[in-house]
Amino acid sequence: MKCPICGNEHTGKLSKSRYFCSNCFVEIFLSKKNKLELLKISEDGSTYPIYAN
């Protein structure tokens, strides 16, 4: 999975449909209906949505 924000090709796989980019600290989620959701990970570990289609 290539990061849609920074283009990093070495994202980590968290689960079947979740990936993590260590360059920009974003969690990438692909739903079964191919909807993309991006979650920003804060310093305290909390997440908040930054993009959803």
PDB file with one MODEL, atoms N, CA, C and O in Angstrom:
MODEL        1
ATOM      1  N   MET A   1       0.857  -1.177   0.000  1.00  0.00           N
ATOM      2  CA  MET A   1       0.000   0.000   0.000  1.00  0.00           C
ATOM      3  C   MET A   1       0.897   1.232   0.000  1.00  0.00           C
ATOM      4  O   MET A   1       1.808   1.346   0.821  1.00  0.00           O
ATOM      5  N   LYS A   2       0.642   2.133  -0.904  1.00  0.00           N
ATOM      6  CA  LYS A   2       1.377   3.386  -1.007  1.00  0.00           C
ATOM      7  C   LYS A   2       0.601   4.464  -0.254  1.00  0.00           C
ATOM      8  O   LYS A   2      -0.615   4.579  -0.406  1.00  0.00           O
ATOM      9  N   CYS A   3       1.306   5.249   0.556  1.00  0.00           N
ATOM     10  CA  CYS A   3       0.656   6.299   1.332  1.00  0.00           C
ATOM     11  C   CYS A   3       0.121   7.378   0.390  1.00  0.00           C
ATOM     12  O   CYS A   3       0.866   7.900  -0.439  1.00  0.00           O
ATOM     13  N   PRO A   4      -1.171   7.716   0.512  1.00  0.00           N
ATOM     14  CA  PRO A   4      -1.744   8.729  -0.375  1.00  0.00           C
ATOM     15  C   PRO A   4      -1.291  10.153  -0.056  1.00  0.00           C
ATOM     16  O   PRO A   4      -1.524  11.064  -0.850  1.00  0.00           O
ATOM     17  N   ILE A   5      -0.650  10.357   1.093  1.00  0.00           N
ATOM     18  CA  ILE A   5      -0.212  11.699   1.465  1.00  0.00           C
ATOM     19  C   ILE A   5       1.230  11.962   1.039  1.00  0.00           C
ATOM     20  O   ILE A   5       1.503  12.938   0.341  1.00  0.00           O
ATOM     21  N   CYS A   6       2.156  11.092   1.456  1.00  0.00           N
ATOM     22  CA  CYS A   6       3.573  11.352   1.193  1.00  0.00           C
ATOM     23  C   CYS A   6       4.164  10.464   0.103  1.00  0.00           C
ATOM     24  O   CYS A   6       5.273  10.718  -0.367  1.00  0.00           O
ATOM     25  N   GLY A   7       3.435   9.425  -0.301  1.00  0.00           N
ATOM     26  CA  GLY A   7       3.923   8.541  -1.346  1.00  0.00           C
ATOM     27  C   GLY A   7       4.848   7.435  -0.863  1.00  0.00           C
ATOM     28  O   GLY A   7       5.419   6.712  -1.678  1.00  0.00           O
ATOM     29  N   ASN A   8       5.005   7.293   0.442  1.00  0.00           N
ATOM     30  CA  ASN A   8       5.843   6.251   1.023  1.00  0.00           C
ATOM     31  C   ASN A   8       5.336   4.873   0.590  1.00  0.00           C
ATOM     32  O   ASN A   8       4.163   4.555   0.785  1.00  0.00           O
ATOM     33  N   GLU A   9       6.200   4.071   0.012  1.00  0.00           N
ATOM     34  CA  GLU A   9       5.805   2.735  -0.439  1.00  0.00           C
ATOM     35  C   GLU A   9       6.037   1.665   0.621  1.00  0.00           C
ATOM     36  O   GLU A   9       5.704   0.500   0.401  1.00  0.00           O
ATOM     37  N   HIS A  10       6.597   2.035   1.753  1.00  0.00           N
ATOM     38  CA  HIS A  10       6.910   1.072   2.809  1.00  0.00           C
ATOM     39  C   HIS A  10       5.998   1.285   4.011  1.00  0.00           C
ATOM     40  O   HIS A  10       6.469   1.497   5.128  1.00  0.00           O
ATOM     41  N   THR A  11       4.691   1.226   3.773  1.00  0.00           N
ATOM     42  CA  THR A  11       3.744   1.352   4.870  1.00  0.00           C
ATOM     43  C   THR A  11       3.622   0.012   5.585  1.00  0.00           C
ATOM     44  O   THR A  11       3.806  -1.046   4.982  1.00  0.00           O
ATOM     45  N   GLY A  12       3.315   0.071   6.860  1.00  0.00           N
ATOM     46  CA  GLY A  12       3.139  -1.148   7.642  1.00  0.00           C
ATOM     47  C   GLY A  12       1.699  -1.598   7.617  1.00  0.00           C
ATOM     48  O   GLY A  12       0.784  -0.776   7.577  1.00  0.00           O
ATOM     49  N   LYS A  13       1.495  -2.889   7.640  1.00  0.00           N
ATOM     50  CA  LYS A  13       0.149  -3.445   7.633  1.00  0.00           C
ATOM     51  C   LYS A  13      -0.266  -3.738   9.070  1.00  0.00           C
ATOM     52  O   LYS A  13       0.396  -4.508   9.766  1.00  0.00           O
ATOM     53  N   LEU A  14      -1.362  -3.126   9.516  1.00  0.00           N
ATOM     54  CA  LEU A  14      -1.860  -3.329  10.866  1.00  0.00           C
ATOM     55  C   LEU A  14      -2.871  -4.468  10.922  1.00  0.00           C
ATOM     56  O   LEU A  14      -2.906  -5.231  11.888  1.00  0.00           O
ATOM     57  N   SER A  15      -3.678  -4.575   9.900  1.00  0.00           N
ATOM     58  CA  SER A  15      -4.661  -5.655   9.790  1.00  0.00           C
ATOM     59  C   SER A  15      -5.001  -5.830   8.317  1.00  0.00           C
ATOM     60  O   SER A  15      -4.330  -5.278   7.446  1.00  0.00           O
ATOM     61  N   LYS A  16      -6.042  -6.596   8.048  1.00  0.00           N
ATOM     62  CA  LYS A  16      -6.425  -6.892   6.673  1.00  0.00           C
ATOM     63  C   LYS A  16      -6.700  -5.624   5.855  1.00  0.00           C
ATOM     64  O   LYS A  16      -6.387  -5.581   4.665  1.00  0.00           O
ATOM     65  N   SER A  17      -7.273  -4.606   6.472  1.00  0.00           N
ATOM     66  CA  SER A  17      -7.655  -3.405   5.735  1.00  0.00           C
ATOM     67  C   SER A  17      -7.081  -2.114   6.327  1.00  0.00           C
ATOM     68  O   SER A  17      -7.497  -1.023   5.937  1.00  0.00           O
ATOM     69  N   ARG A  18      -6.140  -2.224   7.256  1.00  0.00           N
ATOM     70  CA  ARG A  18      -5.547  -1.037   7.884  1.00  0.00           C
ATOM     71  C   ARG A  18      -4.030  -1.036   7.686  1.00  0.00           C
ATOM     72  O   ARG A  18      -3.356  -2.056   7.829  1.00  0.00           O
ATOM     73  N   TYR A  19      -3.525   0.145   7.353  1.00  0.00           N
ATOM     74  CA  TYR A  19      -2.095   0.338   7.113  1.00  0.00           C
ATOM     75  C   TYR A  19      -1.633   1.546   7.894  1.00  0.00           C
ATOM     76  O   TYR A  19      -2.445   2.371   8.313  1.00  0.00           O
ATOM     77  N   PHE A  20      -0.307   1.656   8.095  1.00  0.00           N
ATOM     78  CA  PHE A  20       0.260   2.761   8.859  1.00  0.00           C
ATOM     79  C   PHE A  20       1.461   3.326   8.122  1.00  0.00           C
ATOM     80  O   PHE A  20       2.348   2.576   7.713  1.00  0.00           O
ATOM     81  N   CYS A  21       1.499   4.642   7.949  1.00  0.00           N
ATOM     82  CA  CYS A  21       2.652   5.307   7.337  1.00  0.00           C
ATOM     83  C   CYS A  21       3.490   5.939   8.442  1.00  0.00           C
ATOM     84  O   CYS A  21       3.012   6.813   9.165  1.00  0.00           O
ATOM     85  N   SER A  22       4.730   5.500   8.572  1.00  0.00           N
ATOM     86  CA  SER A  22       5.609   6.021   9.617  1.00  0.00           C
ATOM     87  C   SER A  22       6.239   7.357   9.234  1.00  0.00           C
ATOM     88  O   SER A  22       6.829   8.022  10.087  1.00  0.00           O
ATOM     89  N   ASN A  23       6.127   7.763   7.973  1.00  0.00           N
ATOM     90  CA  ASN A  23       6.659   9.070   7.562  1.00  0.00           C
ATOM     91  C   ASN A  23       5.748  10.210   8.013  1.00  0.00           C
ATOM     92  O   ASN A  23       6.230  11.228   8.510  1.00  0.00           O
ATOM     93  N   CYS A  24       4.456  10.046   7.847  1.00  0.00           N
ATOM     94  CA  CYS A  24       3.536  11.139   8.187  1.00  0.00           C
ATOM     95  C   CYS A  24       2.576  10.776   9.326  1.00  0.00           C
ATOM     96  O   CYS A  24       1.651  11.538   9.609  1.00  0.00           O
ATOM     97  N   PHE A  25       2.777   9.635   9.980  1.00  0.00           N
ATOM     98  CA  PHE A  25       1.975   9.190  11.126  1.00  0.00           C
ATOM     99  C   PHE A  25       0.484   9.202  10.825  1.00  0.00           C
ATOM    100  O   PHE A  25      -0.310   9.827  11.526  1.00  0.00           O
ATOM    101  N   VAL A  26       0.132   8.493   9.765  1.00  0.00           N
ATOM    102  CA  VAL A  26      -1.257   8.397   9.333  1.00  0.00           C
ATOM    103  C   VAL A  26      -1.645   6.927   9.262  1.00  0.00           C
ATOM    104  O   VAL A  26      -0.879   6.089   8.788  1.00  0.00           O
ATOM    105  N   GLU A  27      -2.847   6.631   9.742  1.00  0.00           N
ATOM    106  CA  GLU A  27      -3.414   5.300   9.595  1.00  0.00           C
ATOM    107  C   GLU A  27      -4.353   5.329   8.396  1.00  0.00           C
ATOM    108  O   GLU A  27      -5.202   6.214   8.288  1.00  0.00           O
ATOM    109  N   ILE A  28      -4.203   4.374   7.509  1.00  0.00           N
ATOM    110  CA  ILE A  28      -4.980   4.307   6.278  1.00  0.00           C
ATOM    111  C   ILE A  28      -5.937   3.127   6.398  1.00  0.00           C
ATOM    112  O   ILE A  28      -5.516   2.002   6.668  1.00  0.00           O
ATOM    113  N   PHE A  29      -7.220   3.387   6.198  1.00  0.00           N
ATOM    114  CA  PHE A  29      -8.240   2.345   6.325  1.00  0.00           C
ATOM    115  C   PHE A  29      -8.999   2.237   5.017  1.00  0.00           C
ATOM    116  O   PHE A  29      -9.510   3.233   4.506  1.00  0.00           O
ATOM    117  N   LEU A  30      -9.075   1.030   4.473  1.00  0.00           N
ATOM    118  CA  LEU A  30      -9.865   0.750   3.271  1.00  0.00           C
ATOM    119  C   LEU A  30     -11.046  -0.130   3.666  1.00  0.00           C
ATOM    120  O   LEU A  30     -10.859  -1.229   4.186  1.00  0.00           O
ATOM    121  N   SER A  31     -12.263   0.356   3.417  1.00  0.00           N
ATOM    122  CA  SER A  31     -13.443  -0.424   3.754  1.00  0.00           C
ATOM    123  C   SER A  31     -13.715  -1.466   2.675  1.00  0.00           C
ATOM    124  O   SER A  31     -13.068  -1.473   1.628  1.00  0.00           O
ATOM    125  N   LYS A  32     -14.670  -2.339   2.939  1.00  0.00           N
ATOM    126  CA  LYS A  32     -15.039  -3.376   1.969  1.00  0.00           C
ATOM    127  C   LYS A  32     -15.606  -2.780   0.691  1.00  0.00           C
ATOM    128  O   LYS A  32     -15.556  -3.409  -0.366  1.00  0.00           O
ATOM    129  N   LYS A  33     -16.138  -1.586   0.781  1.00  0.00           N
ATOM    130  CA  LYS A  33     -16.698  -0.904  -0.388  1.00  0.00           C
ATOM    131  C   LYS A  33     -15.665   0.022  -1.039  1.00  0.00           C
ATOM    132  O   LYS A  33     -16.024   0.927  -1.791  1.00  0.00           O
ATOM    133  N   ASN A  34     -14.377  -0.211  -0.743  1.00  0.00           N
ATOM    134  CA  ASN A  34     -13.251   0.562  -1.284  1.00  0.00           C
ATOM    135  C   ASN A  34     -13.323   2.044  -0.947  1.00  0.00           C
ATOM    136  O   ASN A  34     -12.878   2.884  -1.728  1.00  0.00           O
ATOM    137  N   LYS A  35     -13.878   2.362   0.205  1.00  0.00           N
ATOM    138  CA  LYS A  35     -13.865   3.736   0.687  1.00  0.00           C
ATOM    139  C   LYS A  35     -12.590   3.940   1.487  1.00  0.00           C
ATOM    140  O   LYS A  35     -12.185   3.074   2.261  1.00  0.00           O
ATOM    141  N   LEU A  36     -11.968   5.084   1.294  1.00  0.00           N
ATOM    142  CA  LEU A  36     -10.698   5.400   1.930  1.00  0.00           C
ATOM    143  C   LEU A  36     -10.933   6.332   3.109  1.00  0.00           C
ATOM    144  O   LEU A  36     -11.678   7.306   3.005  1.00  0.00           O
ATOM    145  N   GLU A  37     -10.293   6.026   4.231  1.00  0.00           N
ATOM    146  CA  GLU A  37     -10.350   6.891   5.407  1.00  0.00           C
ATOM    147  C   GLU A  37      -8.932   7.058   5.931  1.00  0.00           C
ATOM    148  O   GLU A  37      -8.196   6.082   6.074  1.00  0.00           O
ATOM    149  N   LEU A  38      -8.552   8.303   6.217  1.00  0.00           N
ATOM    150  CA  LEU A  38      -7.229   8.600   6.768  1.00  0.00           C
ATOM    151  C   LEU A  38      -7.393   9.152   8.172  1.00  0.00           C
ATOM    152  O   LEU A  38      -8.190  10.060   8.408  1.00  0.00           O
ATOM    153  N   LEU A  39      -6.626   8.591   9.106  1.00  0.00           N
ATOM    154  CA  LEU A  39      -6.666   9.027  10.502  1.00  0.00           C
ATOM    155  C   LEU A  39      -5.285   9.514  10.905  1.00  0.00           C
ATOM    156  O   LEU A  39      -4.303   8.787  10.748  1.00  0.00           O
ATOM    157  N   LYS A  40      -5.195  10.726  11.419  1.00  0.00           N
ATOM    158  CA  LYS A  40      -3.939  11.281  11.912  1.00  0.00           C
ATOM    159  C   LYS A  40      -3.725  10.782  13.334  1.00  0.00           C
ATOM    160  O   LYS A  40      -4.648  10.803  14.148  1.00  0.00           O
ATOM    161  N   ILE A  41      -2.520  10.336  13.632  1.00  0.00           N
ATOM    162  CA  ILE A  41      -2.197   9.840  14.966  1.00  0.00           C
ATOM    163  C   ILE A  41      -1.438  10.922  15.721  1.00  0.00           C
ATOM    164  O   ILE A  41      -0.368  11.353  15.291  1.00  0.00           O
ATOM    165  N   SER A  42      -1.995  11.360  16.848  1.00  0.00           N
ATOM    166  CA  SER A  42      -1.397  12.415  17.663  1.00  0.00           C
ATOM    167  C   SER A  42      -0.268  11.862  18.518  1.00  0.00           C
ATOM    168  O   SER A  42      -0.082  10.648  18.608  1.00  0.00           O
ATOM    169  N   GLU A  43       0.484  12.759  19.143  1.00  0.00           N
ATOM    170  CA  GLU A  43       1.598  12.358  20.007  1.00  0.00           C
ATOM    171  C   GLU A  43       1.138  11.508  21.181  1.00  0.00           C
ATOM    172  O   GLU A  43       1.888  10.653  21.651  1.00  0.00           O
ATOM    173  N   ASP A  44      -0.092  11.729  21.667  1.00  0.00           N
ATOM    174  CA  ASP A  44      -0.596  10.966  22.807  1.00  0.00           C
ATOM    175  C   ASP A  44      -1.226   9.627  22.388  1.00  0.00           C
ATOM    176  O   ASP A  44      -1.707   8.877  23.237  1.00  0.00           O
ATOM    177  N   GLY A  45      -1.223   9.328  21.075  1.00  0.00           N
ATOM    178  CA  GLY A  45      -1.740   8.071  20.585  1.00  0.00           C
ATOM    179  C   GLY A  45      -3.178   8.104  20.117  1.00  0.00           C
ATOM    180  O   GLY A  45      -3.677   7.131  19.552  1.00  0.00           O
ATOM    181  N   SER A  46      -3.849   9.231  20.354  1.00  0.00           N
ATOM    182  CA  SER A  46      -5.237   9.344  19.899  1.00  0.00           C
ATOM    183  C   SER A  46      -5.256   9.598  18.392  1.00  0.00           C
ATOM    184  O   SER A  46      -4.273  10.064  17.815  1.00  0.00           O
ATOM    185  N   THR A  47      -6.381   9.285  17.772  1.00  0.00           N
ATOM    186  CA  THR A  47      -6.524   9.482  16.329  1.00  0.00           C
ATOM    187  C   THR A  47      -7.707  10.407  16.051  1.00  0.00           C
ATOM    188  O   THR A  47      -8.659  10.483  16.828  1.00  0.00           O
ATOM    189  N   TYR A  48      -7.619  11.100  14.929  1.00  0.00           N
ATOM    190  CA  TYR A  48      -8.740  11.904  14.468  1.00  0.00           C
ATOM    191  C   TYR A  48      -8.774  11.870  12.948  1.00  0.00           C
ATOM    192  O   TYR A  48      -7.720  11.870  12.312  1.00  0.00           O
ATOM    193  N   PRO A  49      -9.955  11.840  12.355  1.00  0.00           N
ATOM    194  CA  PRO A  49     -10.074  11.710  10.910  1.00  0.00           C
ATOM    195  C   PRO A  49      -9.578  12.972  10.191  1.00  0.00           C
ATOM    196  O   PRO A  49      -9.842  14.094  10.623  1.00  0.00           O
ATOM    197  N   ILE A  50      -8.858  12.761   9.091  1.00  0.00           N
ATOM    198  CA  ILE A  50      -8.430  13.879   8.271  1.00  0.00           C
ATOM    199  C   ILE A  50      -8.983  13.785   6.854  1.00  0.00           C
ATOM    200  O   ILE A  50      -8.961  14.765   6.110  1.00  0.00           O
ATOM    201  N   TYR A  51      -9.488  12.590   6.474  1.00  0.00           N
ATOM    202  CA  TYR A  51     -10.066  12.421   5.147  1.00  0.00           C
ATOM    203  C   TYR A  51     -10.956  11.186   5.136  1.00  0.00           C
ATOM    204  O   TYR A  51     -10.622  10.155   5.720  1.00  0.00           O
ATOM    205  N   ALA A  52     -12.078  11.308   4.471  1.00  0.00           N
ATOM    206  CA  ALA A  52     -12.964  10.160   4.250  1.00  0.00           C
ATOM    207  C   ALA A  52     -13.753  10.414   2.979  1.00  0.00           C
ATOM    208  O   ALA A  52     -14.231  11.524   2.748  1.00  0.00           O
ATOM    209  N   ASN A  53     -13.887   9.381   2.154  1.00  0.00           N
ATOM    210  CA  ASN A  53     -14.709   9.555   0.945  1.00  0.00           C
ATOM    211  C   ASN A  53     -15.840   8.585   0.939  1.00  0.00           C
ATOM    212  O   ASN A  53     -16.641   8.576   0.005  1.00  0.00           O
TER     213      ASN A  53
ENDMDL
END
